[in-house]
Amino acid sequence: MTAPDALPAAELPLDEGVVALTAAIVDIASVSGDERMLGDAIEHALSIRAPHLEVMRDGDAIVARTHLGRAQRVIVAGHIDTVPINDNLPSRLEGDATTGTLWGRGTVDMKGGCAVMLALAVSLEAPVYDVTWIWYDHEEVEASLNGLGRLARTRPDLLAADFAILGEPSNAGIEGGCNGTLRVELTAAGRRAHSARAWMGVNAIHGLAPALELLARFEPETIEVDGLAYREGLNAVGVRGGVAGNVIPDEAVLTVNYRFAPDKTVAEAEQRLRELFGAVAPDLTLTVTDASGGARPGLDAALAQHFVAAVGSAPAPKYGWTDVARFAELGIPAVNYGPGDPSLAHTDDERVPVEQILACERGLRAWLSGE
């Protein structure tokens, strides 16, 4: 019997077009933490079809790069993991391979983008820029496991570049930068008592009321950053408290998520929440539980402007957080560009129009070929 470590890598259909390639990549399940099989398939495809690339592996992240001596280097990156499957594999194609729709987990987030990357990495032997292609793991889970973050910590030399493109779903248009995200817990303290003698206690759940009232009437701002309008959001996303049905609770916790425009740092976003909630509920304790800074659009870079011209569409803002923020931290301007509607990411009816996959392949090919 063949040992699992010796299983051959899946053969990807590199000669059947990028839509068939997307379907094949989608059909290799790769829920976060289980990306090895897809990583093997990508590494195998590059090893046999891309002798013009230096191919390296770090865990389940695959890095392939040219060494053509070009004046500038660009990174094209995408994550190969998905959220859990829910009866939405294998993929299915409705209609034909030019105007139809491909359904299945990962079609949007973001195996369409990964397939475009692989098709171009194999076929473009002499792009006008040196290119570093990165397929990485663990994007859909906690930030500490993120494969791109791991590379930044352990192999920062592999992330040296003048510009980066992340294949996150953007409806085949360019989305610049991204909002930051901050999650905090607001804790109210009380005093336990029997609910039959409630006057002897202090109800911690009731103590959350001022914060909830603020959130209910909060109107998010839209903030322009370098020509793009980023809509913010401030919402309660969780609440817990109470120990029994006949006990006045002595503690209650409200979890709040703040999506802030990239004109702010994480520290500035935190200070704003402390001021907002401090004004209406000074007795609540605010604790930051998760924070990731945003990224400015990066569209003022010459390479970004050339890319916008090649794609031929007006850039829009990215409202959700993406790994363009990691590139921004490294001083690399970066944009999102990939097939799929972001609002369908993680949904059970995840699907992508195949014409968007084809459009992204054309756009990237034109730019990297200097057409």
C-alpha positions in Angstrom: 0.0 0.0 0.0 1.3 3.5 -0.9 2.2 5.6 2.1 0.4 9.0 2.2 3.7 10.8 2.1 4.4 9.1 -1.3 1.1 9.9 -3.0 1.7 11.4 -6.5 0.6 15.0 -7.0 -2.6 15.6 -8.9 -2.0 16.4 -12.6 -3.6 19.8 -13.3 -5.0 20.4 -16.8 -2.6 23.2 -17.9 -3.4 22.8 -21.6 -7.2 22.9 -21.3 -7.6 26.6 -20.6 -7.9 28.6 -17.4 -11.6 27.8 -16.8 -10.9 24.0 -16.7 -7.8 24.7 -14.6 -9.9 26.7 -12.1 -12.4 23.8 -11.9 -9.5 21.3 -11.3 -8.0 23.5 -8.5 -11.4 24.0 -6.9 -12.0 20.2 -6.9 -8.8 19.7 -4.8 -10.3 20.4 -1.4 -8.0 22.7 0.6 -9.7 23.9 3.7 -7.3 25.9 5.9 -4.9 23.4 7.5 -5.4 20.9 4.7 -3.7 22.6 1.8 -0.9 20.1 1.2 -2.5 18.2 -1.7 -3.2 21.4 -3.7 0.3 22.7 -2.8 1.7 19.5 -4.1 -0.3 19.8 -7.4 0.9 23.4 -8.0 4.5 22.6 -7.1 4.4 19.6 -9.5 2.9 21.6 -12.3 5.6 24.2 -12.0 8.4 21.7 -11.8 7.5 20.0 -15.1 6.1 23.0 -17.1 8.0 26.1 -15.9 11.8 25.5 -16.2 12.1 29.3 -16.5 11.1 29.7 -12.9 13.0 29.1 -9.6 10.5 27.1 -7.5 10.6 27.0 -3.7 8.3 25.7 -1.0 7.8 26.8 2.6 5.3 24.6 4.3 2.3 24.7 1.9 3.3 28.0 0.4 4.8 27.8 -3.2 7.0 30.5 -4.5 8.1 30.7 -8.1 10.1 33.6 -9.6 11.9 34.7 -12.7 15.5 36.0 -12.8 15.6 38.0 -16.0 17.5 41.0 -14.8 14.5 43.3 -15.3 14.7 46.8 -13.7 11.6 46.1 -11.6 10.1 43.1 -9.8 6.4 42.5 -9.1 4.6 40.0 -6.9 1.4 38.2 -7.9 0.0 36.4 -4.9 -3.0 34.4 -3.9 -4.1 32.0 -1.0 -4.9 28.4 -1.8 -7.0 27.6 1.3 -10.8 28.0 1.7 -13.3 28.1 4.4 -15.0 24.7 5.2 -17.0 22.9 2.5 -20.7 22.5 2.8 -22.0 20.2 0.1 -20.5 22.6 -2.6 -17.9 20.3 -4.1 -17.1 19.1 -6.7 -17.4 22.1 -8.9 -20.0 22.3 -11.7 -20.1 24.5 -14.8 -23.5 25.9 -15.9 -23.3 26.9 -19.5 -20.2 26.9 -21.6 -16.6 27.7 -20.9 -16.7 31.2 -22.2 -20.1 32.6 -20.9 -21.1 30.2 -18.2 -20.9 30.1 -14.4 -18.6 27.9 -12.3 -20.0 26.9 -9.0 -18.2 25.5 -5.9 -16.3 26.2 -2.8 -13.3 28.5 -3.6 -14.5 29.6 -7.0 -14.7 33.1 -5.7 -12.3 33.1 -2.7 -10.0 32.6 -4.4 -9.1 29.7 -6.6 -10.1 31.5 -9.8 -7.3 34.0 -9.1 -4.9 31.1 -8.2 -5.7 29.4 -11.5 -5.0 32.6 -13.5 -1.7 32.9 -11.7 -0.7 29.4 -12.5 -1.7 29.6 -16.2 0.4 32.8 -16.6 3.3 31.6 -14.5 3.7 28.6 -16.8 3.1 30.4 -20.1 4.9 33.7 -19.7 8.6 32.9 -20.0 9.8 36.5 -20.6 7.5 39.1 -18.9 8.6 42.7 -19.0 9.0 42.7 -15.2 10.7 40.1 -13.1 7.8 38.3 -11.4 7.5 36.5 -8.0 4.4 34.2 -8.0 3.2 33.2 -4.5 0.5 30.6 -3.7 0.2 30.6 0.1 -1.6 28.8 2.9 -3.7 29.6 6.0 -5.3 32.9 5.0 -8.8 32.0 6.2 -7.8 31.5 9.8 -6.0 33.4 12.6 -3.4 35.9 11.4 -0.5 34.1 13.2 -0.8 31.1 10.8 -1.0 33.1 7.6 1.5 31.8 5.1 2.3 35.2 3.6 3.0 36.5 7.1 5.2 33.5 7.7 7.2 34.3 4.6 7.5 37.9 5.7 9.0 36.8 9.0 11.3 33.9 7.8 12.1 34.8 4.2 11.6 38.5 3.7 13.9 38.3 0.7 11.2 36.5 -1.2 8.8 39.4 -0.7 11.2 42.1 -2.2 9.3 43.9 -4.9 8.3 47.2 -6.4 4.5 46.4 -6.6 2.2 43.6 -5.7 -1.1 42.2 -7.0 -3.3 40.1 -4.8 -5.8 37.9 -6.6 -8.6 38.4 -4.2 -12.1 38.6 -5.7 -12.8 42.0 -7.1 -15.3 41.3 -10.0 -12.3 41.4 -12.4 -11.7 45.0 -11.5 -9.0 46.7 -9.5 -9.7 47.4 -5.9 -7.1 49.6 -4.2 -5.9 49.1 -0.6 -8.3 47.9 2.1 -10.0 48.9 5.3 -8.4 48.0 8.6 -10.2 45.9 11.2 -10.3 46.2 15.0 -12.2 43.9 17.3 -12.7 44.8 21.0 -14.5 43.5 24.0 -16.5 45.8 26.2 -17.0 44.3 29.7 -19.6 45.4 32.2 -19.2 44.5 35.8 -22.1 43.8 38.2 -23.0 41.9 41.4 -24.6 38.6 41.6 -27.9 38.1 43.3 -31.0 35.8 43.2 -33.3 37.1 40.5 -36.1 37.0 43.0 -34.2 39.7 44.9 -32.8 41.5 42.0 -32.5 44.8 43.9 -29.7 43.2 45.9 -27.5 42.8 42.8 -26.3 44.8 39.8 -27.2 43.5 36.4 -24.1 43.5 34.2 -26.1 42.8 31.0 -28.1 46.0 31.6 -24.8 47.8 31.9 -24.2 47.2 28.3 -27.2 49.2 27.3 -25.4 52.5 26.7 -22.9 50.9 24.3 -25.7 49.1 22.4 -27.7 52.3 22.1 -24.6 54.0 20.6 -24.1 51.2 18.1 -27.8 51.2 17.1 -27.7 54.9 16.2 -24.2 55.0 14.8 -23.9 56.2 11.2 -20.7 55.0 9.5 -18.5 57.5 7.7 -17.3 57.3 4.2 -13.8 58.6 4.0 -11.9 59.5 0.9 -8.3 58.2 0.8 -6.1 59.0 -2.3 -9.2 59.4 -4.5 -11.1 56.3 -3.3 -14.1 56.4 -0.9 -13.9 53.8 1.9 -17.1 53.1 3.9 -16.5 52.4 7.6 -18.5 50.1 9.8 -19.0 49.7 13.6 -21.1 46.8 14.8 -21.8 44.5 17.7 -20.9 41.0 16.6 -21.3 39.1 19.8 -22.6 39.2 23.3 -22.3 36.9 26.3 -23.3 37.0 29.9 -25.3 35.2 32.6 -24.7 32.1 34.6 -28.2 30.8 35.3 -31.9 31.7 34.6 -32.4 32.7 38.2 -29.2 34.7 38.8 -28.5 38.4 38.2 -25.3 38.3 36.1 -22.1 39.9 37.5 -20.4 40.1 34.1 -21.4 40.7 30.5 -19.2 41.1 27.5 -20.1 42.8 24.2 -17.8 42.2 21.2 -17.6 45.0 18.7 -15.9 45.1 15.2 -14.7 48.3 13.7 -13.9 48.4 10.0 -11.9 51.6 9.6 -10.6 53.5 6.6 -6.9 53.3 5.7 -6.4 57.0 6.7 -6.1 55.7 10.3 -3.5 53.6 12.1 -4.6 50.8 14.4 -3.7 53.0 17.4 -5.8 55.8 16.0 -8.8 53.4 15.4 -8.5 52.1 19.0 -8.3 55.7 20.4 -11.5 56.5 18.5 -13.4 53.6 20.1 -12.1 54.5 23.5 -13.4 58.0 23.1 -16.8 56.9 21.6 -17.6 54.4 24.3 -15.9 56.3 27.1 -18.3 59.2 26.5 -21.4 57.1 27.0 -20.3 54.2 29.1 -17.2 55.1 31.1 -17.6 52.1 33.5 -17.1 49.6 30.7 -13.7 48.1 30.3 -12.4 48.1 26.7 -10.0 45.3 25.6 -8.5 44.9 22.1 -8.7 41.3 21.0 -7.7 41.5 17.4 -6.3 44.3 15.1 -5.0 44.5 11.5 -4.2 47.8 9.9 -5.6 48.8 6.5 -3.7 49.7 3.4 -3.8 52.9 1.3 -4.7 52.4 -2.3 -1.1 52.4 -3.6 -2.4 53.7 -7.0 0.1 56.6 -7.2 2.9 54.2 -8.0 4.0 54.2 -11.6 3.6 50.4 -11.9 0.1 50.7 -10.5 -0.8 53.3 -13.0 0.5 51.1 -15.8 -1.5 48.2 -14.5 -4.7 50.3 -14.3 -4.1 51.3 -18.0 -3.6 47.7 -19.1 -6.8 46.5 -17.3 -8.8 49.5 -18.5 -11.1 49.9 -15.6 -11.5 52.6 -12.9 -10.2 51.4 -9.5 -12.6 51.0 -6.6 -11.9 50.7 -2.8 -11.7 47.3 -1.1 -14.0 47.4 2.0 -12.9 44.1 3.5 -9.4 43.4 5.0 -7.0 41.6 2.7 -3.3 40.7 2.6 -2.6 43.9 0.6 -2.1 45.3 4.1 0.8 43.0 4.6 2.5 44.4 1.5 1.7 47.9 2.6 3.5 47.2 5.9 6.6 46.2 3.9 6.4 49.5 1.9 5.1 47.7 -1.3 2.1 49.4 -3.0 -0.5 46.7 -3.7 -3.9 46.2 -5.2 -6.6 43.5 -5.3 -7.4 42.1 -8.7 -9.3 38.8 -9.2 -12.4 37.1 -10.6 -15.5 36.8 -8.4 -18.0 38.9 -6.5 -16.6 39.5 -3.0 -20.2 39.3 -1.5 -20.3 35.6 -2.6 -17.1 34.7 -0.8 -17.7 32.0 2.0 -21.3 31.5 0.9 -22.7 28.1 0.1 -23.7 29.3 -3.3 -20.2 30.5 -4.2 -19.9 30.9 -7.9 -18.0 32.9 -10.5 -18.8 34.0 -14.1 -16.2 32.4 -16.2 -15.9 35.5 -18.3 -14.4 37.2 -15.2 -11.7 34.5 -15.0 -10.9 35.0 -18.7 -10.9 38.8 -18.2 -8.4 38.6 -15.4 -6.1 36.3 -17.4 -6.3 38.8 -20.3 -5.6 41.8 -18.1 -2.6 40.3 -16.3 -1.2 38.8 -19.5 -1.4 42.2 -21.3 0.3 44.0 -18.4 3.0 41.5 -17.9 3.7 41.2 -21.6 3.9 45.0 -22.1 1.0 45.0 -24.6 
